Amino acid sequence: MKKITLSLVVGIFSFFSANIQAQESSESQNSLNSGTIDSQFEYIYDASNNYQEYKVVKKSNLDKLRSNMLDSMRTMRAEVVELKTQLTSKNDSISSLNQVLDQTEAEKQEAIEAKDNFSIFGIAIHKAVYSSLMWLLVGGLGLALAFFSFQYFRSFRKIRKAQKDLEEVQEEFDQHRKNTLERERKLKRELIDAQMGKD
């Protein structure tokens, strides 16, 4: 009787174990087919049997988990490769933009220098220096004009004075010539008179 009871208990236990395992297997397949890797590990941990201090995991569950992990790793590697490609593309794009920016900056500096400088006789001169030189030149020309104007008016006064003196000398000379002519005539008359008086 004990054998029958024991057999019956073992049979019932086996039946319930098989049912539980079938349910666990179906749950395990459902849980291992969806969810994150963490949740799949959790499910395997919960679904595994205890043996002393160990956990007994079904080989099919372990294979399924391994397959899922490999799929996830392949997907992640593909994503990493794609992200690396995008990153390389973006770095190339940033590099080309930096080159364009450097070129634009250089062109801007050249434009500023070209605006602030210009060439005279092949010599590059800054506009401020050119402006200063031009004002110095204008000031120098103004001083030269003032000096030559002063010299001109001074010479003009001297020339007028010389002309006036010349006119006075000319008048004196004319007067002296007249006086001399009159004296000559007078002397000639006296001479003629004297010669006639002797005859």
MOPEJO-V904862 format. One record per residue. N is the residue number from 1. PHI is phi in whole degrees, -180 to 180 (999 if undefined). OMEGA is omega in whole degrees, 0 to 359 (999 if undefined). D_CENTER is the distance of its C-alpha to the mean C-alpha in Angstrom with 1 decimal. Layout:
# MOPEJO-V904862
n->N phi->PHI omega->OMEGA d_center->D_CENTER
n->N phi->PHI omega->OMEGA d_center->D_CENTER
This chain:
# MOPEJO-V904862
n->1 phi->999 omega->179 d_center->101.2
n->2 phi->-66 omega->180 d_center->98.6
n->3 phi->-66 omega->180 d_center->97.4
n->4 phi->-66 omega->181 d_center->97.2
n->5 phi->-63 omega->180 d_center->95.4
n->6 phi->-65 omega->178 d_center->93.1
n->7 phi->-63 omega->180 d_center->92.5
n->8 phi->-64 omega->180 d_center->92.0
n->9 phi->-64 omega->180 d_center->89.5
n->10 phi->-65 omega->179 d_center->87.7
n->11 phi->-63 omega->180 d_center->87.7
n->12 phi->-64 omega->180 d_center->86.4
n->13 phi->-62 omega->178 d_center->83.7
n->14 phi->-63 omega->181 d_center->82.8
n->15 phi->-62 omega->180 d_center->82.7
n->16 phi->-64 omega->179 d_center->80.5
n->17 phi->-64 omega->179 d_center->78.3
n->18 phi->-63 omega->177 d_center->78.0
n->19 phi->-61 omega->181 d_center->77.1
n->20 phi->-64 omega->180 d_center->74.6
n->21 phi->-66 omega->178 d_center->73.1
n->22 phi->-64 omega->179 d_center->73.0
n->23 phi->-65 omega->180 d_center->71.2
n->24 phi->-64 omega->180 d_center->68.9
n->25 phi->-63 omega->180 d_center->68.3
n->26 phi->-67 omega->178 d_center->67.5
n->27 phi->-65 omega->181 d_center->65.3
n->28 phi->-62 omega->179 d_center->63.7
n->29 phi->-63 omega->180 d_center->62.9
n->30 phi->-65 omega->183 d_center->61.5
n->31 phi->-73 omega->180 d_center->59.4
n->32 phi->-76 omega->179 d_center->58.3
n->33 phi->-89 omega->180 d_center->57.2
n->34 phi->-145 omega->178 d_center->54.8
n->35 phi->98 omega->182 d_center->52.8
n->36 phi->-82 omega->178 d_center->50.5
n->37 phi->-62 omega->178 d_center->51.3
n->38 phi->-60 omega->181 d_center->52.1
n->39 phi->-66 omega->177 d_center->54.5
n->40 phi->-68 omega->176 d_center->56.1
n->41 phi->-62 omega->179 d_center->56.7
n->42 phi->-61 omega->181 d_center->58.1
n->43 phi->-62 omega->179 d_center->60.4
n->44 phi->-63 omega->179 d_center->61.6
n->45 phi->-63 omega->180 d_center->62.2
n->46 phi->-70 omega->185 d_center->64.2
n->47 phi->-82 omega->183 d_center->66.0
n->48 phi->-79 omega->181 d_center->67.1
n->49 phi->-88 omega->177 d_center->70.5
n->50 phi->-96 omega->172 d_center->71.3
n->51 phi->-138 omega->186 d_center->73.4
n->52 phi->52 omega->180 d_center->74.1
n->53 phi->-100 omega->182 d_center->70.7
n->54 phi->-106 omega->172 d_center->69.0
n->55 phi->-110 omega->179 d_center->67.5
n->56 phi->-102 omega->184 d_center->68.8
n->57 phi->-111 omega->178 d_center->66.3
n->58 phi->-68 omega->181 d_center->67.3
n->59 phi->-63 omega->180 d_center->66.1
n->60 phi->-64 omega->177 d_center->65.2
n->61 phi->-65 omega->181 d_center->63.0
n->62 phi->-65 omega->177 d_center->61.4
n->63 phi->-64 omega->179 d_center->60.8
n->64 phi->-62 omega->179 d_center->59.4
n->65 phi->-62 omega->178 d_center->57.0
n->66 phi->-59 omega->179 d_center->56.0
n->67 phi->-61 omega->179 d_center->55.3
n->68 phi->-63 omega->180 d_center->53.3
n->69 phi->-66 omega->179 d_center->51.2
n->70 phi->-63 omega->177 d_center->50.6
n->71 phi->-61 omega->179 d_center->49.6
n->72 phi->-61 omega->180 d_center->47.2
n->73 phi->-65 omega->177 d_center->45.8
n->74 phi->-62 omega->179 d_center->45.4
n->75 phi->-62 omega->181 d_center->43.6
n->76 phi->-66 omega->178 d_center->41.4
n->77 phi->-62 omega->178 d_center->40.6
n->78 phi->-61 omega->178 d_center->39.8
n->79 phi->-65 omega->179 d_center->37.5
n->80 phi->-63 omega->179 d_center->35.9
n->81 phi->-61 omega->180 d_center->35.4
n->82 phi->-64 omega->178 d_center->34.0
n->83 phi->-65 omega->178 d_center->31.6
n->84 phi->-64 omega->178 d_center->30.6
n->85 phi->-62 omega->179 d_center->30.0
n->86 phi->-63 omega->181 d_center->27.9
n->87 phi->-64 omega->178 d_center->26.0
n->88 phi->-62 omega->179 d_center->25.4
n->89 phi->-61 omega->180 d_center->24.4
n->90 phi->-68 omega->178 d_center->21.9
n->91 phi->-64 omega->177 d_center->20.6
n->92 phi->-62 omega->179 d_center->20.2
n->93 phi->-63 omega->179 d_center->18.5
n->94 phi->-64 omega->179 d_center->16.1
n->95 phi->-61 omega->179 d_center->15.6
n->96 phi->-66 omega->177 d_center->15.1
n->97 phi->-65 omega->177 d_center->12.6
n->98 phi->-64 omega->177 d_center->10.6
n->99 phi->-64 omega->178 d_center->11.0
n->100 phi->-63 omega->180 d_center->10.0
n->101 phi->-64 omega->178 d_center->6.8
n->102 phi->-61 omega->180 d_center->6.3
n->103 phi->-64 omega->179 d_center->7.8
n->104 phi->-64 omega->179 d_center->5.9
n->105 phi->-64 omega->179 d_center->2.6
n->106 phi->-64 omega->179 d_center->6.0
n->107 phi->-64 omega->178 d_center->7.7
n->108 phi->-63 omega->179 d_center->6.0
n->109 phi->-63 omega->178 d_center->6.9
n->110 phi->-62 omega->180 d_center->10.0
n->111 phi->-65 omega->179 d_center->10.8
n->112 phi->-64 omega->179 d_center->10.7
n->113 phi->-65 omega->179 d_center->12.8
n->114 phi->-65 omega->180 d_center->15.0
n->115 phi->-71 omega->182 d_center->15.6
n->116 phi->-86 omega->182 d_center->16.5
n->117 phi->-124 omega->169 d_center->18.4
n->118 phi->-152 omega->188 d_center->21.2
n->119 phi->-108 omega->175 d_center->23.8
n->120 phi->-126 omega->182 d_center->27.5
n->121 phi->56 omega->178 d_center->30.0
n->122 phi->81 omega->179 d_center->27.2
n->123 phi->-107 omega->179 d_center->25.9
n->124 phi->-77 omega->181 d_center->22.4
n->125 phi->-128 omega->176 d_center->22.8
n->126 phi->-74 omega->184 d_center->20.6
n->127 phi->-61 omega->180 d_center->21.7
n->128 phi->-65 omega->178 d_center->22.9
n->129 phi->-65 omega->179 d_center->25.0
n->130 phi->-60 omega->180 d_center->26.2
n->131 phi->-61 omega->179 d_center->27.2
n->132 phi->-62 omega->179 d_center->29.0
n->133 phi->-62 omega->180 d_center->30.7
n->134 phi->-65 omega->179 d_center->31.9
n->135 phi->-66 omega->176 d_center->33.3
n->136 phi->-64 omega->178 d_center->35.0
n->137 phi->-63 omega->178 d_center->36.4
n->138 phi->-62 omega->178 d_center->37.6
n->139 phi->-63 omega->179 d_center->39.1
n->140 phi->-63 omega->178 d_center->40.8
n->141 phi->-64 omega->178 d_center->42.1
n->142 phi->-64 omega->178 d_center->43.4
n->143 phi->-64 omega->178 d_center->45.2
n->144 phi->-62 omega->179 d_center->46.6
n->145 phi->-62 omega->179 d_center->47.8
n->146 phi->-62 omega->181 d_center->49.4
n->147 phi->-63 omega->181 d_center->51.1
n->148 phi->-69 omega->176 d_center->52.4
n->149 phi->-65 omega->178 d_center->53.6
n->150 phi->-61 omega->179 d_center->55.4
n->151 phi->-64 omega->180 d_center->56.9
n->152 phi->-64 omega->182 d_center->57.9
n->153 phi->-66 omega->178 d_center->59.6
n->154 phi->-66 omega->178 d_center->61.3
n->155 phi->-65 omega->179 d_center->62.5
n->156 phi->-62 omega->178 d_center->63.5
n->157 phi->-64 omega->179 d_center->65.7
n->158 phi->-65 omega->180 d_center->67.2
n->159 phi->-65 omega->179 d_center->67.9
n->160 phi->-63 omega->179 d_center->69.5
n->161 phi->-65 omega->180 d_center->71.6
n->162 phi->-65 omega->178 d_center->72.5
n->163 phi->-64 omega->180 d_center->73.4
n->164 phi->-64 omega->178 d_center->75.5
n->165 phi->-63 omega->180 d_center->77.1
n->166 phi->-64 omega->179 d_center->77.7
n->167 phi->-63 omega->179 d_center->79.4
n->168 phi->-64 omega->180 d_center->81.6
n->169 phi->-64 omega->179 d_center->82.5
n->170 phi->-62 omega->178 d_center->83.2
n->171 phi->-62 omega->180 d_center->85.4
n->172 phi->-63 omega->180 d_center->87.2
n->173 phi->-62 omega->179 d_center->87.6
n->174 phi->-61 omega->179 d_center->88.9
n->175 phi->-63 omega->180 d_center->91.3
n->176 phi->-65 omega->178 d_center->92.3
n->177 phi->-62 omega->178 d_center->92.9
n->178 phi->-59 omega->180 d_center->95.0
n->179 phi->-61 omega->181 d_center->96.9
n->180 phi->-66 omega->178 d_center->97.4
n->181 phi->-61 omega->180 d_center->98.6
n->182 phi->-65 omega->179 d_center->101.0
n->183 phi->-65 omega->179 d_center->102.3
n->184 phi->-63 omega->179 d_center->102.7
n->185 phi->-62 omega->180 d_center->104.6
n->186 phi->-61 omega->180 d_center->106.7
n->187 phi->-66 omega->179 d_center->107.4
n->188 phi->-62 omega->180 d_center->108.3
n->189 phi->-64 omega->181 d_center->110.6
n->190 phi->-64 omega->181 d_center->112.2
n->191 phi->-65 omega->179 d_center->112.5
n->192 phi->-63 omega->180 d_center->114.1
n->193 phi->-61 omega->182 d_center->116.3
n->194 phi->-69 omega->180 d_center->117.3
n->195 phi->-69 omega->179 d_center->118.1
n->196 phi->-72 omega->180 d_center->120.1
n->197 phi->-70 omega->179 d_center->121.9
n->198 phi->-77 omega->185 d_center->123.2
n->199 phi->-75 omega->999 d_center->124.5
